[in-house]
Amino acid sequence: MIAVGFPALHVGGAQAASGDRIGDAVIITNIVMADFAEKQRKLANGDDVRQDEVIEVNTDAQGEFRLDDDTKLALGPGSRLVLDKFVYDSEKKTGSIIINMTKGAFRFITGIAAKPTYVINTPNASITVRGTVFDVYILPDKSVWLLLHEGALEATGKRNVCHVLEQPGQLVHIASDGTVSKPVNWSQLPDNTSVQFDTAFPFVINAPSVDPKPLLTRASIVDGAFPPSQEKACLNPHPRFQIRKPDSAPRNAVPKKKKDAKKSKPTRTAKRPRNDDDDWGNGARGMDIVVGGGGMGGFRPGGMRGGGGNMGPAGGRMGR
């Protein structure tokens, strides 16, 4: 997966190179593997985790991690993610942190870095955050359920359509084709009976050590009857795909050989010549995964962990 981060930041050596340490394993239960450059190792409590490392959790295991900017991650059974990019300036609290979640159940808790720093990629959408705690579940068909616990998030998917989720207890559904739904209650979530709630959101049932006092309970989510969310414009949408139109012939195009004029025979009907070098289809060169920058801005004062914001009736907590 190719990811392009925020504009280059002069962070005085804060940018981790591929394979550099960027955080630690806090709690490892059963078998959690790390794979970097096709070299696998079994993680234990306190082990380093590295940039570009793939973390994969066994079906009966669980892993909890803390990155150097105090971002916290909990990975449920059968989960898999890539720690794609970590740039962080502890003095300015700026940088670029990109995490690719590819399979399973997760809890994500922002650290102390400025909130535009974070981009969380799922198979068909990108998520940016505002001082946020949320759960992710990636279904077998690559559709995604997002459950907000605190703060707010923005999900950008198919055709760069972006929706804001800011009511704790509500969810957003991202279809396998990248269509992002408006926020809904659990009872309105498409196909919410296809997977058991406890499988999709294990950290609601058993709080991880990195987030030991969650605001929401299983009952408050399942029985939630929150009013419809008001449609709001995203402040920091992150398109996953950008289609480029070519301005010249493909680099690898092979020049077409010219026919010998003496050997060519005249034809009765003049046909429009076929351009065999034009393999662009509808003018698209393919999919370029793009993650841009830009500030969030415009937040209301509040009591969120990790940043300000208005969290509605669920309230908030300071200190993260």
Salt bridges, closest charged atoms under 4 A:
ASP24 OD2 - ARG21 NH2 2.89
ASP48 OD1 - ARG21 NE 3.36
GLU53 OE1 - ARG41 NH2 2.95
GLU56 OE1 - ARG80 NE 3.47
GLU56 OE2 - LYS103 NZ 3.52
ASP68 OD2 - ARG21 NH1 2.77
ASP70 OD1 - ARG66 NH1 2.93
ASP70 OD2 - LYS72 NZ 3.09
ASP135 OD1 - ARG107 NE 2.71
ASP135 OD2 - HIS149 NE2 2.88
GLU150 OE1 - ARG305 NE 2.82
GLU150 OE1 - ARG317 NH2 3.94
GLU154 OE2 - ARG130 NH2 2.52
GLU166 OE2 - LYS232 NZ 2.60
ASP177 OD2 - LYS158 NZ 3.44
ASP198 OD1 - ARG218 NE 2.76
ASP211 OD2 - ARG107 NH1 3.12
ASP211 OD1 - ARG305 NH1 2.44
ASP211 OD1 - ARG320 NH1 3.26
GLU231 OE2 - HIS163 ND1 3.09
ASP276 OD2 - LYS256 NZ 3.54
ASP276 OD1 - ARG274 NE 2.85
ASP288 OD2 - ARG244 NE 3.08
